[in-house]
């Protein structure tokens, strides 16, 4: 299916479910993920496995993916070390959230509320473990704004596999993948949406990856922020 075909199909299929990434898409990142990775790498010895500049490049390239998968690579395939580093990452991220609080992308909360008022289902997905995901939701007060929030452990595989999107569809009862829109700031987010067969996949420029990367991954649209969803044909047709 060409990008033009995808846009045409979703324009003809009413939206039922919108699946948003969290950090960098609906939640401000501002380097917090990188800080948490560095703290975890230092605390567990992962930082000794490769130069940090090389490790950081890999972290940036794989933003949006399951953290255990990222640490498995950074630790040279050492599964036990990867598990410890992932736990340390979750702890470090929680520390940073506790220190400064989670901050929403401007207009994101209002958009989530508006979607639900219009009768759509809203899902949040993330590469974080449930404990970190829930700490962010509680910090933002977003529990009432979403129908489901999913981590890789809830779905089977993390991004770029399609599992998170498809699990969101199943959990919310959406009728078909063509009625699902996926928005995220990373290549992995876009690939996950495409592999799930979502009717609309949009990249956003508020996080990790640039326009060229998101388009190359297959994004139908690239938006400055998630609030640009309001200007797309499927939303205007609601």
PEZI-V405306 format. One record per residue. N is the residue number from 1. PHI is phi in whole degrees, -180 to 180 (999 if undefined). OMEGA is omega in whole degrees, -180 to 180 (999 if undefined). Layout:
n | phi | omega
N | PHI | OMEGA
N | PHI | OMEGA
//
This chain:
n | phi | omega
1 | 999 | 178
2 | -80 | 178
3 | -60 | 179
4 | -61 | 178
5 | -61 | -178
6 | -61 | -180
7 | -65 | 179
8 | -64 | -179
9 | -64 | -177
10 | -68 | 178
11 | -64 | -178
12 | -93 | -178
13 | -112 | -179
14 | -59 | 177
15 | -68 | 174
16 | -123 | -174
17 | -141 | 173
18 | -118 | -178
19 | -107 | -179
20 | -110 | 164
21 | -71 | 178
22 | -99 | -173
23 | -59 | 179
24 | 93 | -178
25 | -116 | 176
26 | -109 | -179
27 | -119 | 180
28 | -62 | 177
29 | -98 | 179
30 | 52 | 176
31 | 84 | -177
32 | -64 | -180
33 | -62 | 179
34 | -63 | 178
35 | -61 | -179
36 | -67 | 176
37 | -61 | -178
38 | -65 | 178
39 | -59 | -179
40 | -65 | 180
41 | -64 | 179
42 | -68 | -175
43 | -73 | -175
44 | -110 | -179
45 | 92 | 177
46 | -61 | -179
47 | -62 | -179
48 | -84 | -176
49 | -80 | 178
50 | -159 | 177
51 | -56 | -176
52 | -62 | 179
53 | -61 | 177
54 | -70 | 179
55 | -63 | -179
56 | -65 | 176
57 | -60 | 179
58 | -68 | 178
59 | -58 | -179
60 | -67 | -179
61 | -66 | -174
62 | -106 | 177
63 | -52 | -180
64 | 99 | -179
65 | -84 | 178
66 | -59 | -176
67 | -65 | 178
68 | -65 | 178
69 | -67 | 180
70 | -65 | -179
71 | -70 | 175
72 | -62 | 176
73 | -68 | -176
74 | -64 | -179
75 | -91 | 179
76 | 71 | 178
77 | 88 | 179
78 | -77 | -173
79 | -64 | -178
80 | -67 | 178
81 | -65 | 179
82 | -62 | 178
83 | -63 | 180
84 | -65 | -179
85 | -68 | 178
86 | -64 | 177
87 | -62 | 179
88 | -67 | 177
89 | -61 | -179
90 | -61 | 178
91 | -65 | -180
92 | -66 | 179
93 | -64 | 179
94 | -62 | 177
95 | -58 | -176
96 | -67 | 177
97 | -62 | 179
98 | -67 | -179
99 | -68 | -172
100 | -123 | -178
101 | 80 | 176
102 | -79 | 180
103 | -121 | 179
104 | -81 | 166
105 | -62 | -179
106 | -53 | 176
107 | 85 | -176
108 | -66 | -178
109 | -61 | 179
110 | -62 | 179
111 | -65 | 179
112 | -59 | 179
113 | -63 | -180
114 | -65 | 179
115 | -60 | -179
116 | -69 | 177
117 | -63 | 179
118 | -84 | 176
119 | 93 | 179
120 | -87 | 172
121 | -88 | -180
122 | -128 | 177
123 | -124 | 170
124 | -111 | 177
125 | -128 | -175
126 | -159 | 172
127 | -87 | 179
128 | -75 | 171
129 | -70 | -178
130 | -56 | -178
131 | -63 | 178
132 | -74 | 177
133 | -54 | -177
134 | -70 | 176
135 | -63 | 178
136 | -67 | 179
137 | -58 | -179
138 | -68 | 179
139 | -62 | -179
140 | -85 | -175
141 | 71 | -173
142 | -100 | -175
143 | -53 | -176
144 | -81 | -176
145 | -95 | -176
146 | -128 | 177
147 | -86 | 179
148 | -156 | 175
149 | -129 | -169
150 | -126 | 171
151 | -113 | -180
152 | -52 | -179
153 | -63 | 180
154 | -81 | -170
155 | -118 | -178
156 | 120 | 178
157 | -129 | 175
158 | -84 | 176
159 | -66 | 12
160 | -88 | 174
161 | -62 | -176
162 | -83 | -168
163 | -58 | -178
164 | -63 | 180
165 | -66 | -178
166 | -68 | 176
167 | -66 | 176
168 | -60 | 178
169 | -60 | -178
170 | -66 | -176
171 | -69 | -176
172 | -97 | 178
173 | 79 | 176
174 | -60 | -170
175 | -78 | -177
176 | -162 | -178
177 | -68 | 179
178 | -66 | 179
179 | -94 | -178
180 | -109 | 172
181 | -111 | 180
182 | -124 | 178
183 | -129 | 178
184 | -163 | -174
185 | -100 | -176
186 | -125 | 174
187 | -55 | -179
188 | -63 | 177
189 | -61 | -178
190 | -65 | 180
191 | -61 | 179
192 | -61 | 178
193 | -64 | 180
194 | -64 | -178
195 | -69 | 176
196 | -77 | -177
197 | 84 | -179
198 | -57 | -178
199 | -67 | 180
200 | -136 | 176
201 | -129 | -179
202 | -123 | 172
203 | -94 | 176
204 | -127 | -173
205 | -98 | -178
206 | -90 | -175
207 | -134 | -164
208 | -80 | -168
209 | -113 | -174
210 | -92 | -176
211 | -58 | -177
212 | -62 | -180
213 | -65 | -179
214 | -68 | 178
215 | -67 | 180
216 | -64 | 179
217 | -76 | 176
218 | 115 | 179
219 | -64 | 175
220 | -70 | 178
221 | -137 | 169
222 | -124 | -174
223 | -109 | 175
224 | -63 | 176
225 | -146 | -179
226 | -62 | -179
227 | -65 | 176
228 | -67 | 176
229 | -56 | -179
230 | -60 | -177
231 | -90 | -177
232 | -85 | -177
233 | -51 | -179
234 | -61 | -180
235 | -73 | -179
236 | -65 | -179
237 | -81 | -178
238 | -68 | 999
//
